Amino acid sequence: MNTPDSGPATDGTIARVETVLRHAVELPTAALVLVEICVLLAGVVSRFVFHHPFVWSDELASILFLWLAMLGAAVAFRRAEHMRMTAIVASARPAMRAYLDLIATCAALAFLVMIAWPSYEYAYEESYITTPALQISNIWRAAALPVGIALMALFAFLRLARSGNGRTMVAAILSVALVIAIFWLLRGSLKPLGNLNLIIFFVGVAGFCVFAGVPIAFGFGLATYGYLALTTGTPLMVLVGRMDEGMSHLILLSVPLFVFLGLLIEMTGMARAMVAFLASLLGHVRGGLHYVLVGAMYLVSGISGSKAADMAAVAPVLFPEMKARGAKPGDLVALLSATGAQTETIPPSLVLITIGSVTGVSIAALFTGGLLPGVVLALTLSGLVWWRYRGEDLSHVRRANSGDSDGLER
């Protein structure tokens, strides 16, 4: 543990190192997004406008996307934005919450350390392969995996180093190391269990990691690594290869582009303009702004494809006026959450795109099939809004006219 004199200096050094790494990762990641957009735009224009497609555009886009995915994962890890379930962690006492947060970091670090060497071997093996269009070594593509894993591991070390309680940090490290050691010692007993190992690792280990607050990706990564390493003779490079293959579908290129579009809609005020227009049509009706909230979420969802962008664009516009009309904050959050969850089937849906890329199902068929459930759920929510707010007092609300710049004015 640091002494009182050395503590601030050490913390300052860690902060400076993290700042340098943050810029070294985030700036290239942002540049990759722009380059990816330019490459895809050039490919589309050459194919559908000039009818002379660039044979290298898809291959280059796939290489850039793998780098974007791994660098983006490192950025998300530094910001603690990897998806995780925090229901149990958030309800724990402060000391236990700090311990579980460090457990999550240590578990993720353990997976990254264990997968580091197989990822290096995988990249080395790919160096013997030449890409068909660009005619370059495939290591330019596969190197994204060990680089991204190394960056995430480095950010995990820095997070542990700046943790305030050394005793809690040591306890978390020893706890994760003890669990890994127990499974390693029991490897001889696990192999004869056969398919029961699927339940042990993918229900027991993965479930425990998820409920303990470990990021879901790392929880399932630990379960998969443990199953392959302790119960089979499968080379661990296969796990890295599957990670590479999972990020190789060109359809996944739409994910960062839709997120980028959602941010543009939010930044340019287009979402606010659409919400204000709906409010001018329905703002004077009982429960009208609640109908606007439902409709706006479905409308914006069909444009941005990102639920975070949808909620960030709609809620700040409507919530203040809805609260002024007497709506309860809990009702507003519940309605926003319900519409946010139910609009996952409204095209373009990142969830449907991901499902289609994994299962091989037609994305167009998924989009077509997702429209009807979305409409039914919207009508159901609208019926609930009508019943709940059928007696709303609108004596202080006036109908919007063509001279109003904002349909939310009273």
C-alpha positions as CSV (number, residue, x, y, z in Angstrom):
1,M,0.0,0.0,0.0
2,N,1.1,3.5,-0.7
3,T,2.4,5.8,2.1
4,P,0.6,9.1,2.6
5,D,3.5,10.9,0.9
6,S,3.8,8.6,-2.1
7,G,0.1,8.1,-2.6
8,P,-0.8,11.4,-4.4
9,A,2.4,11.1,-6.6
10,T,1.5,7.6,-7.5
11,D,-2.1,8.5,-8.2
12,G,-0.9,11.3,-10.4
13,T,1.4,9.1,-12.4
14,I,-1.4,6.5,-12.9
15,A,-3.8,9.3,-14.1
16,R,-1.2,10.7,-16.5
17,V,-0.5,7.2,-17.9
18,E,-4.3,6.6,-18.3
19,T,-4.7,9.9,-20.0
20,V,-2.0,9.1,-22.6
21,L,-3.5,5.7,-23.2
22,R,-7.0,7.1,-23.5
23,H,-5.9,9.5,-26.3
24,A,-3.8,6.8,-27.9
25,V,-6.9,4.6,-28.2
26,E,-9.9,6.9,-28.6
27,L,-8.4,9.1,-31.3
28,P,-7.6,6.2,-33.7
29,T,-11.0,4.7,-32.9
30,A,-12.8,7.9,-33.9
31,A,-10.7,8.1,-37.0
32,L,-11.5,4.5,-37.9
33,V,-15.3,5.3,-37.8
34,L,-14.8,8.1,-40.3
35,V,-12.5,6.0,-42.5
36,E,-15.1,3.1,-42.4
37,I,-17.8,5.5,-43.5
38,C,-15.7,6.7,-46.4
39,V,-14.8,3.2,-47.5
40,L,-18.4,2.0,-47.4
41,L,-19.6,5.1,-49.2
42,A,-17.0,4.7,-51.9
43,G,-18.0,1.0,-52.3
44,V,-21.7,1.8,-52.6
45,V,-21.2,4.6,-55.1
46,S,-18.9,2.6,-57.3
47,R,-21.3,-0.4,-57.2
48,F,-24.7,1.2,-57.7
49,V,-23.8,4.5,-59.4
50,F,-20.9,3.7,-61.7
51,H,-21.5,-0.1,-61.9
52,H,-17.8,-0.8,-61.4
53,P,-17.5,-2.0,-57.8
54,F,-14.2,-1.8,-55.9
55,V,-13.2,-5.4,-55.3
56,W,-11.2,-4.4,-52.2
57,S,-13.8,-2.3,-50.4
58,D,-15.6,-5.1,-48.5
59,E,-12.3,-6.6,-47.5
60,L,-10.8,-3.4,-46.3
61,A,-14.1,-2.6,-44.5
62,S,-13.9,-5.9,-42.7
63,I,-10.3,-5.4,-41.6
64,L,-11.1,-1.9,-40.3
65,F,-14.2,-3.1,-38.5
66,L,-12.2,-5.8,-36.6
67,W,-9.8,-3.0,-35.4
68,L,-12.7,-0.7,-34.6
69,A,-14.4,-3.5,-32.6
70,M,-11.3,-4.3,-30.5
71,L,-10.3,-0.7,-30.0
72,G,-13.9,0.2,-29.2
73,A,-14.0,-2.7,-26.7
74,A,-10.9,-1.2,-25.0
75,V,-12.5,2.2,-24.9
76,A,-15.7,0.8,-23.4
77,F,-13.6,-1.2,-20.8
78,R,-11.8,2.0,-19.7
79,R,-15.2,3.8,-19.3
80,A,-16.7,0.7,-17.5
81,E,-19.5,0.7,-20.2
82,H,-19.4,-3.0,-21.0
83,M,-22.9,-4.5,-20.5
84,R,-23.3,-6.0,-17.0
85,M,-26.1,-6.7,-14.6
86,T,-25.8,-4.5,-11.5
87,A,-29.2,-5.3,-9.8
88,I,-27.5,-7.3,-7.0
89,V,-24.3,-5.2,-6.9
90,A,-26.3,-1.9,-6.6
91,S,-28.3,-3.3,-3.6
92,A,-25.3,-4.4,-1.7
93,R,-23.6,-2.4,1.1
94,P,-20.8,0.0,0.1
95,A,-18.0,-2.3,1.2
96,M,-19.5,-5.3,-0.6
97,R,-20.2,-3.2,-3.7
98,A,-16.6,-2.1,-3.8
99,Y,-15.5,-5.7,-3.4
100,L,-17.8,-6.9,-6.2
101,D,-16.7,-4.2,-8.5
102,L,-13.1,-5.3,-8.1
103,I,-14.2,-8.9,-8.5
104,A,-15.6,-7.9,-11.9
105,T,-12.4,-6.2,-12.9
106,C,-10.3,-9.1,-11.7
107,A,-12.5,-11.7,-13.5
108,A,-12.2,-9.7,-16.7
109,L,-8.5,-9.4,-16.3
110,A,-8.1,-13.1,-15.7
111,F,-9.9,-13.9,-19.0
112,L,-7.8,-11.4,-20.9
113,V,-4.5,-12.7,-19.4
114,M,-5.5,-16.3,-20.2
115,I,-6.6,-15.5,-23.8
116,A,-3.6,-13.3,-24.6
117,W,-1.2,-16.1,-25.7
118,P,-3.8,-17.9,-27.8
119,S,-4.6,-14.6,-29.5
120,Y,-0.9,-14.1,-30.3
121,E,-0.7,-17.6,-31.7
122,Y,-3.8,-17.0,-33.8
123,A,-2.4,-13.8,-35.2
124,Y,1.0,-15.5,-35.9
125,E,-0.8,-18.3,-37.8
126,E,-2.8,-15.8,-39.8
127,S,0.4,-14.1,-41.0
128,Y,0.9,-17.0,-43.5
129,I,-2.4,-16.2,-45.2
130,T,-2.7,-13.5,-48.0
131,T,-5.9,-11.7,-48.4
132,P,-7.5,-12.3,-51.8
133,A,-8.3,-8.7,-52.8
134,L,-5.7,-6.5,-51.2
135,Q,-2.9,-9.2,-51.4
136,I,-1.5,-8.3,-48.0
137,S,-0.7,-10.6,-45.0
138,N,-3.8,-11.3,-42.9
139,I,-1.8,-10.4,-39.8
140,W,-2.8,-6.8,-40.5
141,R,-6.3,-7.9,-39.7
142,A,-5.7,-10.6,-37.0
143,A,-3.3,-8.4,-35.0
144,A,-6.3,-6.4,-33.8
145,L,-7.2,-9.2,-31.4
146,P,-4.0,-9.4,-29.3
147,V,-3.7,-5.6,-29.5
148,G,-7.2,-5.0,-28.2
149,I,-6.8,-7.7,-25.5
150,A,-3.6,-6.2,-24.3
151,L,-5.1,-2.7,-24.1
152,M,-8.1,-4.0,-22.1
153,A,-5.7,-5.8,-19.8
154,L,-3.7,-2.7,-19.3
155,F,-6.8,-0.6,-18.5
156,A,-7.8,-3.3,-16.0
157,F,-4.4,-3.1,-14.3
158,L,-4.7,0.7,-14.1
159,R,-8.2,0.4,-12.6
160,L,-6.9,-2.0,-9.9
161,A,-3.9,0.3,-9.3
162,R,-6.0,3.3,-8.6
163,S,-8.5,1.4,-6.3
164,G,-8.5,3.1,-2.9
165,N,-8.6,0.1,-0.6
166,G,-5.6,-2.1,-1.0
167,R,-7.1,-4.8,1.3
168,T,-10.2,-5.1,-0.8
169,M,-8.2,-5.3,-4.0
170,V,-6.0,-8.1,-2.6
171,A,-9.2,-9.9,-1.4
172,A,-10.7,-9.7,-4.8
173,I,-7.6,-10.9,-6.6
174,L,-7.2,-13.8,-4.2
175,S,-10.9,-14.7,-4.6
176,V,-10.7,-14.9,-8.4
177,A,-7.4,-16.7,-8.3
178,L,-8.8,-19.3,-5.8
179,V,-11.8,-20.1,-7.9
180,I,-9.6,-20.5,-11.0
181,A,-7.2,-22.8,-9.0
182,I,-10.1,-24.9,-7.8
183,F,-11.4,-25.5,-11.3
184,W,-7.8,-26.3,-12.5
185,L,-7.3,-28.8,-9.7
186,L,-10.7,-30.5,-10.5
187,R,-10.0,-30.7,-14.3
188,G,-9.5,-34.5,-14.0
189,S,-12.9,-34.9,-12.4
190,L,-14.7,-32.7,-14.9
191,K,-13.8,-34.6,-18.1
192,P,-15.8,-37.8,-17.2
193,L,-18.9,-35.7,-16.6
194,G,-19.5,-35.3,-20.3
195,N,-22.4,-33.0,-21.2
196,L,-23.0,-32.1,-17.6
197,N,-20.1,-29.8,-18.0
198,L,-22.3,-27.6,-20.2
199,I,-24.5,-26.9,-17.3
200,I,-21.6,-26.4,-14.9
201,F,-19.9,-23.8,-17.1
202,F,-22.6,-22.2,-19.2
203,V,-25.2,-22.1,-16.4
204,G,-23.2,-22.2,-13.2
205,V,-20.1,-20.2,-14.1
206,A,-21.7,-17.9,-16.6
207,G,-24.7,-17.3,-14.3
208,F,-22.5,-16.6,-11.3
209,C,-20.4,-14.1,-13.2
210,V,-23.5,-12.3,-14.6
211,F,-25.1,-12.0,-11.1
212,A,-21.8,-11.0,-9.5
213,G,-21.7,-8.0,-11.9
214,V,-18.9,-9.3,-14.2
215,P,-19.4,-7.8,-17.7
216,I,-21.5,-10.3,-19.6
217,A,-19.0,-10.7,-22.5
218,F,-16.2,-11.6,-20.0
219,G,-18.5,-13.9,-18.0
220,F,-19.4,-16.0,-21.0
221,G,-15.7,-15.8,-22.2
222,L,-14.6,-17.3,-18.9
223,A,-17.2,-20.1,-19.1
224,T,-16.2,-20.9,-22.7
225,Y,-12.5,-20.8,-21.9
226,G,-13.0,-23.0,-18.9
227,Y,-15.1,-25.5,-20.8
228,L,-12.6,-25.8,-23.6
229,A,-9.4,-25.8,-21.5
230,L,-10.6,-28.2,-18.7
231,T,-13.0,-30.6,-20.4
232,T,-11.8,-30.9,-24.0
233,G,-8.6,-31.1,-26.0
234,T,-9.6,-28.3,-28.3
235,P,-6.9,-25.8,-29.0
236,L,-7.6,-22.5,-27.4
237,M,-6.9,-20.8,-30.7
238,V,-10.3,-22.0,-31.7
239,L,-11.9,-19.6,-29.2
240,V,-10.0,-16.7,-30.6
241,G,-10.9,-17.8,-34.2
242,R,-14.6,-17.8,-33.2
243,M,-14.2,-14.3,-31.8
244,D,-12.7,-13.2,-35.1
245,E,-15.4,-15.0,-37.1
246,G,-18.1,-13.5,-35.0
247,M,-16.9,-10.0,-35.9
248,S,-16.4,-10.8,-39.6
249,H,-20.0,-10.5,-40.8
250,L,-20.3,-7.5,-43.0
251,I,-23.8,-6.9,-41.8
252,L,-22.4,-5.9,-38.4
253,L,-20.8,-2.9,-40.1
254,S,-24.3,-1.3,-39.8
255,V,-24.0,-1.3,-36.0
256,P,-21.5,1.5,-35.6
257,L,-23.0,3.4,-38.6
258,F,-26.5,3.4,-37.0
259,V,-25.0,4.5,-33.7
260,F,-23.2,7.3,-35.5
261,L,-26.5,8.3,-37.2
262,G,-28.3,8.3,-33.9
263,L,-25.7,10.7,-32.5
264,L,-26.0,13.0,-35.5
265,I,-29.8,13.1,-35.1
266,E,-29.4,14.0,-31.4
267,M,-26.7,16.6,-32.0
268,T,-28.4,18.3,-34.9
269,G,-31.7,18.7,-33.1
270,M,-33.7,16.6,-35.7
271,A,-35.1,14.4,-32.9
272,R,-36.3,17.4,-31.0
273,A,-38.0,18.8,-34.1
274,M,-39.8,15.5,-34.7
275,V,-40.9,15.3,-31.1
276,A,-42.1,18.9,-31.1
277,F,-44.1,18.3,-34.2
278,L,-45.9,15.3,-32.6
279,A,-46.5,17.4,-29.5
280,S,-48.1,20.1,-31.5
281,L,-50.6,17.6,-32.9
282,L,-51.4,15.7,-29.6
283,G,-50.3,18.0,-26.8
284,H,-53.8,19.3,-26.1
285,V,-55.3,15.7,-25.8
286,R,-55.6,14.0,-22.4
287,G,-52.5,11.9,-22.1
288,G,-51.3,13.5,-25.3
289,L,-47.7,13.8,-24.4
290,H,-47.6,10.2,-23.3
291,Y,-48.9,9.2,-26.8
292,V,-46.1,11.5,-28.2
293,L,-43.5,9.6,-26.0
294,V,-44.7,6.3,-27.4
295,G,-44.8,7.5,-31.0
296,A,-41.5,9.4,-30.8
297,M,-39.7,6.3,-29.4
298,Y,-41.0,4.3,-32.3
299,L,-40.2,7.0,-34.9
300,V,-36.7,7.8,-33.7
301,S,-36.0,4.1,-33.1
302,G,-36.7,3.4,-36.8
303,I,-34.1,6.1,-37.7
304,S,-31.2,5.7,-35.3
305,G,-31.3,2.0,-34.4
306,S,-29.7,2.9,-31.0
307,K,-31.8,2.8,-27.9
308,A,-29.4,5.0,-25.9
309,A,-29.6,7.6,-28.6
310,D,-33.4,7.3,-28.7
311,M,-33.9,7.8,-25.0
312,A,-31.3,10.7,-24.8
313,A,-33.1,12.5,-27.6
314,V,-36.7,12.0,-26.5
315,A,-36.7,12.2,-22.7
316,P,-35.2,15.7,-22.2
317,V,-37.7,17.2,-24.6
318,L,-40.8,15.7,-23.1
319,F,-40.2,15.0,-19.4
320,P,-40.2,18.6,-18.1
321,E,-43.6,19.4,-19.6
322,M,-45.0,16.1,-18.6
323,K,-43.9,16.6,-15.0
324,A,-45.4,20.1,-15.1
325,R,-48.8,18.5,-16.1
326,G,-48.7,16.3,-13.0
327,A,-47.2,13.1,-14.4
328,K,-45.3,11.0,-11.8
329,P,-41.6,10.5,-12.5
330,G,-41.9,6.8,-11.9
331,D,-44.6,6.5,-14.6
332,L,-42.5,8.4,-17.1
333,V,-39.5,6.2,-16.5
334,A,-41.6,3.1,-16.8
335,L,-43.2,4.2,-20.0
336,L,-39.8,5.2,-21.5
337,S,-38.3,1.9,-20.5
338,A,-41.2,-0.1,-21.9
339,T,-41.2,1.7,-25.2
340,G,-37.4,1.4,-25.3
341,A,-37.5,-2.3,-24.8
342,Q,-40.4,-2.9,-27.2
343,T,-39.0,-0.9,-30.1
344,E,-36.1,-3.4,-30.4
345,T,-38.2,-5.0,-33.2
346,I,-38.6,-1.7,-35.1
347,P,-36.2,-1.5,-38.1
348,P,-33.3,-0.7,-38.1
349,S,-32.8,-2.7,-35.0
350,L,-29.3,-3.5,-33.8
351,V,-30.5,-6.5,-32.0
352,L,-32.2,-8.0,-35.1
353,I,-29.0,-7.2,-37.1
354,T,-26.9,-9.1,-34.6
355,I,-29.3,-12.0,-34.4
356,G,-29.4,-12.2,-38.2
357,S,-25.6,-12.2,-38.5
358,V,-25.2,-15.0,-35.9
359,T,-28.1,-17.2,-37.1
360,G,-27.9,-16.6,-40.8
361,V,-31.5,-15.5,-41.0
362,S,-32.4,-12.9,-43.6
363,I,-32.1,-9.4,-42.1
364,A,-34.9,-8.2,-44.4
365,A,-37.2,-11.0,-43.1
366,L,-36.4,-10.1,-39.5
367,F,-37.2,-6.4,-40.2
368,T,-40.5,-7.3,-41.9
369,G,-41.5,-9.6,-39.1
370,G,-40.6,-7.1,-36.4
371,L,-43.0,-4.4,-37.6
372,L,-46.3,-6.1,-36.5
373,P,-45.2,-6.9,-32.9
374,G,-44.1,-3.3,-32.6
375,V,-47.4,-1.9,-33.8
376,V,-49.4,-4.2,-31.5
377,L,-47.3,-3.2,-28.5
378,A,-47.7,0.5,-29.4
379,L,-51.5,0.1,-29.5
380,T,-51.5,-1.7,-26.2
381,L,-49.4,1.0,-24.5
382,S,-51.6,3.7,-26.0
383,G,-54.7,1.9,-24.5
384,L,-53.0,1.9,-21.1
385,V,-52.2,5.6,-21.4
386,W,-55.8,6.4,-22.3
387,W,-57.1,4.5,-19.3
388,R,-54.6,6.0,-16.9
389,Y,-54.9,9.7,-18.0
390,R,-58.5,9.8,-19.2
391,G,-59.2,12.3,-16.4
392,E,-56.1,14.6,-16.9
393,D,-56.7,18.3,-16.2
394,L,-55.9,20.2,-19.4
395,S,-57.5,23.5,-18.4
396,H,-54.1,25.3,-18.5
397,V,-53.0,23.8,-21.9
398,R,-53.8,25.5,-25.2
399,R,-53.9,24.0,-28.6
400,A,-50.8,24.7,-30.7
401,N,-51.2,26.8,-33.8
402,S,-49.0,27.5,-36.9
403,G,-47.3,30.4,-35.2
404,D,-45.8,28.3,-32.4
405,S,-42.2,27.4,-32.7
406,D,-42.5,24.6,-30.2
407,G,-45.5,22.3,-29.6
408,L,-44.6,22.1,-25.9
409,E,-45.4,25.7,-25.2
410,R,-48.3,26.3,-22.8
